[in-house]
């Protein structure tokens, strides 16, 4: 008898739609149990309109499709979104069947080998349909991806280049997180906001083109994108969130928008190959750990308006040999330059920065 590894994600618009599931007559072949109210009520709350089953569940493709059809017929095709798949685990060649039920015209069953890719589904058409019926299911929830770290995740294993369609206003939080084959992404002029961890852990992402209408790059948006070598942040951007580019080990050059006034905590931390950075004139604060462990950074010029440098801001920047402070900095945080063994600080005579350097036994030159 074949064994299957099965998953399902159900999302609904309203509590009343969800409660319709309680009266379903459960079938033994679905493998979910006999009591529908017990199965569907436990994970559900008024704040969470989602049900996920991804562990210790085995159902064949025929019965999975039957289950999905029963669910959407019971709740109403226009009131829910269901994505599910099942992988036959026996044998050398694994086979995966996917069922997507989003609107009456989008009941799709697709078979493909090895459980790797979902083809022939126009993802953006489905996404746009969801917006019309006011169900907020991200693109990554529609595209199937093999399970990563035992999490119920979606994506397209063969999608190496993404062009976000014009008309999108934002990239949703975690929308492309962990897409390890993604190599290039183009963000169109319609996008204003890149959400938290939107592209985090995209290990092979090497090219990002950000339009000049984006104004916010949220926390961790590109964190741990280890293949990213260069990034141009357009002057439309006014905010870059904490850890936005943290751990981008191969990032060697950054151009920062001149409208960004605060570098948040850890924003470029762990960018080990970063050797060139231009801090814009309007900057007023360099946050905690903003450049910590940027081990290839050699020279930094701090412009006139910067007033404070945070804790660990340049911690363990082992190659940093010169920092020039043109501003009237009045605060330098704890261990800001610890681990910068060959550092010389250049600043004005009689400045706070000179006093800091002398008190911390850091070589100093007047400018």
N, C-alpha and C positions, 0 to 999 in steps of 0.2 A: 504494500500500500504506500502510495507516494506521500511525502511530507511536504508541507508548504510553509513559507514564511509570509505572513499576510499583514497588511496595514490598511487603515481607513481613517479619513479625516472628514468630519461632518461639521458644517457651519450653517447656522440659521439666522434669520433676521429677528424673529420675535420669540418670546417665551412660549406663547400660545402655539406656535408652530412646533416647537420642540416637544411640548407635552403631548402632541398627537402620537408620538412614538410609543408612549406608555401602553397603548392599546393594541400594538402590533402582536399578531400571533407568531411567536418565534418558531423557527424551524431548527431541528437538530443539526441539519446539514450546514447551517451557518456557523456553528461552533461558538456561539456567544452566550449560551445559557437559555433557560426556559422562561425566565421572568423579564419581560421587556422593561418594566418600570425599574427594576433593580439594575439592569444593564445600563440604561441611559440616564437614570436620575443621579447616580453617584457622582459622576464627574461634572455635572451641570450645575450652574448657578445663574442668577440673574445678571451677574457681571461678566460671565463667560459663556458665550454662545457657541461653544466648540466642544466636540467630542473627538478624542483620538484613541485609537486602539492600535498599538504597534508592538506589543510584547506577548509572547506565549499564545499566539493565535494562528490557527491553521485552517484554511478553507480553500477549496479548489476554485478555479476560475469561473466555472459554470454557476456555482452557488454564490460566489462573490457578486457576479453580475445580477443574479436574482435578488440578493440582499439590497444592492444599491437601488435597483428599480423599485423595490418595495418601499424603501426609505423615502425616495423622492416623490413617489406617488402618494404616500401617506401625508407627508408634510406639505406637498404642493411644489411643483417644479419651479415656480417663480420665487419660492421662499427659502431655498436652501442651495448649498453647494456641497457636493460630495466628490472626493478623489480617493481612489483606493487602488491597491495592487496586491498581487500574490505571486510569489516565486516558488516554483517547484524545486525542491532542494535535492531530490534524488537524481542520480545519474551524473555523468561528466558534464554534459551540456545543460545548464540551467535555463529554464524558460520562464519568462515573466509575462503576466497578463495585467493590463491596467484598465480600469474603468473610471471614466470621468463623467459626472452628471451635473451639468450646470445649465439650467434652462432646457426646455423640451427639445430644442434643436441640437443640444450638445450632450447627448448620451453616446459615449464613444467607448468602444472596447478595442484595445490594441494589443497584439502579441509581438514580442521581440525576444531574441536570445540573450542570455547572460544577465538579464535584469539591469542592463546598462542605460538604455536610451528610450525615450518616448518620442516617436516620430508622427508626422502627419497631423499634428494638432496645431492649429493656428492660435498660439498662446495669447497674442495680443487681442485677437477677436474675443476670446473668452474673457480676458481681463476687462475689456471695454464693456462687455455684456454685464459683468459683475457690477461695474460702477453704475450702470443704468438701473439695476435692481437694488442698489445700495447695499451690497454685500462686500465687505472689505477683505478680500482674499488676495494676497500678494501674488505676483507672478511666480515666485519661487514655490508657492503652495500649489500651483497648477502644473508646473513642469516637474516630472519625477526625477529624483536622483537616488542612487543607492544609499542605504542607511549609513550615516557617518556618526561614529561615536555613540551608537545606539540611540540616536535622536531621530525623530520622524521628520525627515528633511526632503525637500524637492529641489530640482534644478535640471539642467540638461547637460549630461556628461560630454556631449560633443560640441557644446557651444563655446567656442574659443574667442569669438568676437561678438560684442553686443553693441548695437546702436539703439539707444533708448528712443522710442518714437516721439516725435515732436507733438506737443500737446500735454505731456506729463508735466505736472507742476513740481513734483517731488519724487525723489528716490526713497522708498520706504525703509524704515529701520530694518537692518539685517536682510534686505531683499536679495542680495547676492552673496551673503556670507558663506565662506567655505567653498565657493565654486573654484575648485583647484585647477580646472583646465582653462579658465578665462584668462585671455592674454591681452585683450584690448577692449576699451570701452569709450564710447563717444557720448557725451552728455549734451543734449540739445539746448537751444536758447529758451525753450519754454520752462525748463527746470529752474526753480529758485532755491530749492533746499535739498541737500544730500543728508539723509537720516543717519542716526546712530548705527555704527558698525555695518553700514550698507554694503561695503566691499571688504570687510574685515576678513583676514585669513585667505584671501585669494592669492595663493602662493605663487602663481605664474603670471599674475597681472603685471605687464611691463609697460603698458601705454595707457594713459588716461588723458582725454581731451575734455576740458571743462569749459563750457561756454561762458561768455562774459556777462551772463545774466544771473548766474548763481550768486546768492548773497550769504548763504550759510552752509558751512561744512561741519556737521555735528560730530559729537564725541566718537572717537574710534573709527571714523568712517572708512579709513584706508589702513587701519592698524594691521601690522604683520603681513603687508603685501611685500614679500621679500624680494620680488623680481623688479619692483618699480625703481627705475634708475633716475628719472628726472620728473619734476612736476612744476607746472606753471599755474599759479593761483591768480586768476584775473582780478583786476582792480574793482570789480563789482562785489567781491567777497568782503564782508565786514566782520565776520566771525568765523574762527576756526576753533572747534571744540577740543577739550582735553583729549590727549592721546590720539588725535586724529591721524597722525602718521607714525605712531609709535611702532618700533620694531621693523620699519622698512629698511632692512639691513643694507640693501644695495642702492638706496637713494643717495645720489652724490651731489645733486644740485637742486636748489629750491629758489623760486622767485615768489615772494610773498606780496599779496595785494597791499598797496599803500594805504588802504582804508582800515586795515586791521590794526587796532590800537593795543590789544592785549594778546600775548602769547600764552595760552592756557597751559595748565599742568601737563607735563609729559608730551607736549604736542609733537616734538621731533625726537623724543628720547629713544635711545637704542638704534638710531640711524648710523650704523657703524662706519659706513663709507662716505658719509656726508663731509665734503671737503670745502664746500662753498655755500655761503649763506649771506644774503643781503637783507638786513633788518631795515624795514622802511622808516622813513623820517617821522611819521606820525605815531610810532610805537611809544607807549608810556609805561608799560609793565612787561617784564619777562618773567613768566610764572615758574612755579616750582618744577624742577626737573625738565624744563623746556628742551634742553639740549644734553641731558645727562647721557653719558656713554656714547657720545658722538666721537668715536675714537680717531677719526681721520681729520677732524676739524682743526685747522692750523691757525687761522687768524679770524678775529671778529671785530667789527667796528660797531660800537653802541652809539646811535644818533642822539641828537640834542635833547629830545623830549622825554627820553626814558628816565623815570624817577626811581624805579625799584627793580632789583634783580632777586628772584625768589630762592628759596632753599634748594640746594642741589642743582641749581640751574645749569651749571656746566660741569657737574660732578663726573670725574673719571674721563674727561676729554683728554686722553693721554698725549695727543699730538699738538694740543693747543699751546702755542709758544708766544702768542701776542694777542692781547685784547686792548683795544683803544676805546676809551670812554670819553666821548665828546660832550656828554650831557652832565647835568647837575644831579647825578644819582645820589639819593639821600638814604638808601636802604639796600643792603646786600645780605641775603639770607644765610642761614646755617649751611656750612659745607658747600657753598656755592661753587668753589673752585678746587675742592679736595680732589686729589688724584691727578691734577694738572701739574706734573712734576717740573716741566720746563717753561712754565708760564712767566711772562713779564707783563705787568699791567702798565699801560700808558694813560695818563690823565693830567688834569690841570694842577698846577701848584696850589697848595692850600685847600684842595678839595677833600670831600669826605672819602672819595675813592683812594686818594693817596694815604690818608690816615688808616683806612682799612688794610691796604696793602702792607704798610709798615707793621701794623699790629699783628698781621697774620704771616709775617715774614715772607711775603711774596715780592720778588724783585720789581722795582718801580722805575719808570722813566717819565719825566715831565714833558708835556707837549705845549 
